[in-house]
Amino acid sequence: MDTNRTRISRPRARGTGSRLTATAAAAAALLLATALPVTASAAPAAPQASPDREAAAVARAEKAVAARAESLGIGARQELVVKDVIVDADGSEHVRFDRTYADLPVLGGDFVVHLSPEGAFEGADRASRAEVSVPALTPAVSESRASDVAEDLLRSTERTVVAPEADSRLVVDALNGRTPRLAWHTEVTAKDARGNPVGREVLVDARTGRQLDSWDSVHAATGTGRSLYSGAVPLETTGSGTSYSLKDPTRGNTYTGDAANKTDLCILTLCLRRAPSTVFTDADNAWGTGATSDRASAAVDAQYGTDVTWDYFKDVHGRLGIAGDGKGSYNRVHYGSNYNNAFWDDSCFCMTYGDGDGTTFGPLVSLDVAGHEMSHGVTSATADLTYSGESGGLNEATSDIFGSLVEFHAGNASDPGDYYVGEKIVKPGFGDAALRFMDRPDRDGSSAACWSSTTKNLDVHYSSGVANHFAYLLAEGTGTRTIGGLEHSGTTCDGSTLTGIGRGKLGAIWYRALTVHMTSSTTYAGARAATLAAAGDLYGAGSAEQNAVAAAWTAVNVR
């Protein structure tokens, strides 16, 4: 590789294409995802962009980057690869790049280039404005030492850790505004006492051995079916002879399988054996009884949750599947022993649900949990918000917001839409009847309702409260009302009174901000800027919607 020239290459999936060489001291080459056309309630729908249209957008973005390499912070030894392309209905283009430095991934090096319908450069949103370079590429701290730090950290956060395995690689860390530095990125996985998976991702300064950051690596989810939480629901299935399988050919062949209460066998980041996910089958195309004694009942909830999440993103945002490529995911139910969790895993492109311990939680297959966990996949495929600090809180809030909007979109009388998270899975008598409350996040005793300088230090499930509070106020405003049969009360941090603009516009603005303006290191201040830009894109600068976004952020102390 010539480190003194700019190189921008196409993704292999679409062919290598032409390469752009320029005298600017820059370099670029990343992976192009399928375009995600933007549609929204009360906003114009965008057409599905063709591969040729995407390629033309990429070419224009490459040219703009090469011409502005210095001002965009693209220096020597750097390479960029296109990760995502969005083409608006009016022809505006938004191309998202990731970055490497001397062949090392740059965490926090991503940015989005914005072009007018005529192809003119209109600006860029960058995760980090610092110059991406490091003085040396040889670590002073060994890989084994970095792994030890990560394993020790995992042990400190879990009561019992069995057979931890660590995998470390060198990166350039520029996350969350930090000065770029050489670092070890370690993924450590293990089992808890019951054999359920636990894991952390840890960044260690490769020169000093100091821990820089860490976050969870497990994100803590036409037949008829009788579900545990959503009543009787329709299911699209696949018939073969006299047997039916719980596999939906109308939604990318998404299916649901039984994990048989087993867990994955993984070494480092390579899973040698995944818990079985044998597809559920049935003779009469009538699934489950609505009771936990029938193992198919939880499968009905999981498959239904996948269906309505798919439908929400398709119907409302024009997104075809979690990755935007029309391909389905799959579900594993009955995972582990009394497993009190559900999670989305990019490596298998699947959702996994535990049965709960029966005391605190029932099976974690409720509609909003499915929407929440699958939305982690959407975030991963777009802004890829880092799962720590304020960006981690925004990652979690994104899943809470879309999980609630999925619940509203489903229109299910047995589980009507509301702004409580996980209210169906919490067992009676276990404190407040939900995991989180978007109208009053601090009601759970741990979440932040109002931003402060210490918000970044909270667990991401608690720092998410600020964005959840913003989202509720933007959609519903202040005052007390009953939503989905539950009492909600919108109050502000500054005593102001707000009028909501509706959840349709909330979803449109948040989705636009996530897919077009946010980056991996977006903070709360950055989220304010991103949503203001998104509201301007959709409804116009100075519009009532944009003013409402500003007021809602101010009301939660994000100014």
NORCORZI-V552656 format. One record per residue. PHI is phi in whole degrees, -180 to 180 (none if undefined). D_LAST is the distance of its C-alpha to the last C-alpha in whole Angstrom. Layout:
phi d_last
PHI D_LAST
PHI D_LAST
This chain:
phi d_last
none 44
-84 44
-79 41
-103 41
-129 40
-86 38
-131 39
-125 37
-120 39
-79 39
-71 39
-63 42
-60 42
-114 42
91 44
-73 44
63 44
-83 44
-113 42
-104 40
-117 41
-141 40
-81 40
-60 37
-77 36
-154 35
-155 36
-156 34
-176 36
-140 34
-97 35
-92 34
-90 33
-64 34
-61 32
-116 30
-64 30
-98 27
-131 28
-163 26
-59 27
62 27
-135 26
-66 29
-82 31
-100 31
-72 35
-70 36
-76 36
-81 39
-55 40
-66 41
-66 38
-64 36
-62 38
-66 38
-64 34
-61 34
-60 37
-67 34
-66 31
-58 34
-64 35
-65 32
-66 31
-62 34
-74 34
-125 30
-55 31
-66 30
-70 27
-88 26
78 27
-92 30
-106 32
-62 36
71 37
-103 34
-131 35
-120 32
-128 33
-70 32
-101 30
-158 29
-135 30
-126 28
-116 30
-75 29
-61 31
-87 31
96 32
-62 28
-125 28
-137 26
-117 28
-99 26
-117 28
-104 28
-146 30
-123 33
-132 34
52 38
71 38
-97 35
-60 32
-104 29
-77 26
90 23
-96 25
-79 24
-159 23
-121 23
-98 25
-111 24
-126 28
-73 28
-58 31
-87 34
91 33
-78 31
-67 28
-117 24
134 22
-148 21
-103 19
-117 20
-67 19
-139 20
-99 20
-71 23
-66 27
-87 28
-161 31
-132 33
-69 36
-150 38
-109 39
-100 41
-71 40
-88 41
-104 40
-74 42
-61 41
-65 43
-66 41
-62 38
-65 39
-61 40
-61 37
-66 36
-65 39
-63 38
-65 34
-62 35
-63 38
-74 36
-103 34
-125 37
-65 40
-135 42
-126 42
-114 45
51 46
-68 43
-129 43
-124 40
-129 40
-118 38
-144 38
-76 36
-141 33
-106 30
-93 27
-131 24
-71 22
53 18
80 18
-71 22
-62 24
-54 27
-152 30
-71 33
-146 33
-94 34
-104 33
-113 35
-106 35
-115 37
-124 39
-162 41
-119 42
-87 42
-62 45
-94 45
89 45
-83 41
-75 39
-135 37
-170 35
-138 32
-109 31
-130 31
-106 30
-125 32
-60 32
-74 36
-99 36
-111 36
84 36
-80 32
-70 30
-99 27
-169 26
-161 27
-159 27
-65 29
-99 31
-109 32
-80 29
none 29
none 32
none 50
-114 50
-126 49
-132 47
-109 47
-94 44
-76 43
-122 40
-113 40
73 43
-81 46
-134 44
-80 45
-137 46
-88 47
-128 49
-116 52
-97 55
-146 58
66 62
-99 62
-122 58
-123 55
-116 52
-82 48
-137 47
-99 45
-72 47
-88 44
-130 41
69 42
63 45
-60 42
-139 44
-128 44
-127 46
-97 47
-82 47
56 49
59 47
-102 48
-125 45
-78 44
-107 46
-125 44
-117 45
56 42
-102 40
-100 43
-90 44
-74 48
-147 48
-93 46
-54 46
-57 49
-133 47
-62 50
-62 50
-65 50
-127 53
-156 55
-85 58
-116 58
64 54
-120 53
-113 50
74 50
-122 51
86 47
-119 48
-67 47
-66 51
-99 51
-62 49
-73 49
-63 46
-64 43
-64 44
-61 44
-58 40
-64 39
-66 41
-64 40
-61 36
-64 36
-60 38
-74 35
-69 32
-54 34
-64 35
-60 31
-66 30
-74 33
-69 33
-93 29
-116 28
71 31
-96 31
-99 35
91 35
-60 32
-88 33
78 33
-114 37
81 38
-93 40
-83 40
-106 39
-143 41
-115 40
-122 42
-110 43
59 44
-95 43
70 44
-113 45
52 43
-75 40
-91 37
-161 35
-143 34
-153 33
-96 32
-125 34
-63 34
-66 37
-109 39
51 37
-145 38
-104 36
-127 38
-125 38
-88 40
-88 42
74 40
-92 42
81 43
-109 42
-87 38
-129 38
-88 40
-52 40
-89 36
-113 37
-69 35
-61 34
-73 30
-68 31
-61 32
-62 30
-62 27
-68 29
-68 30
-68 27
-59 26
-66 29
-65 27
-61 24
-61 27
-81 28
-121 25
-70 22
54 24
-56 21
-60 22
-86 23
-158 21
59 18
-68 15
-64 17
-67 19
-62 17
-67 16
-60 20
-64 21
-63 18
-56 20
-71 23
-65 22
-62 21
-71 24
-60 26
-68 25
-67 26
-61 29
-61 30
-63 29
-64 31
-65 34
60 35
-90 37
-66 39
-78 39
-144 36
-66 33
-65 30
-159 27
-110 24
-97 26
-111 26
73 30
-65 31
-77 35
-91 36
-75 35
-73 38
-57 39
91 39
-97 36
60 34
-63 31
-84 32
-169 29
-80 28
-144 24
-129 23
-75 20
-75 20
-138 20
-57 19
-74 20
-61 23
-81 25
88 25
-132 23
-77 20
-89 16
-93 15
-128 11
-71 9
-147 11
-67 12
-97 15
-57 14
-63 16
-88 19
-79 20
-56 22
-62 20
-72 22
-103 20
-69 16
-63 17
-57 16
-63 12
-70 13
-61 16
-62 15
-55 12
-62 15
-62 17
-64 15
-64 15
-79 19
-112 20
77 18
-92 19
106 22
-102 25
-157 27
-102 30
-129 29
62 31
81 33
-119 31
-78 29
-123 25
-140 23
-91 19
-124 17
-111 14
-81 12
-113 12
79 15
-76 14
-112 17
-123 16
-110 19
-73 19
-106 20
98 22
-73 22
-62 24
-73 21
-56 19
-63 21
-63 22
-68 18
-67 18
-65 21
-62 20
-62 17
-63 19
-89 22
-117 21
-114 18
-80 17
-128 19
-62 20
-107 18
-59 15
-99 12
-64 9
-62 7
-67 10
-67 11
-59 8
-62 10
-65 13
-73 13
-64 12
-63 15
-64 17
-63 16
-64 17
-59 20
-84 22
-124 21
104 21
-64 18
78 17
-69 18
-60 18
-67 17
-66 14
-65 13
-66 13
-60 11
-60 8
-66 9
-68 10
-66 7
-60 5
-67 9
-112 9
75 6
-100 4
-119 0
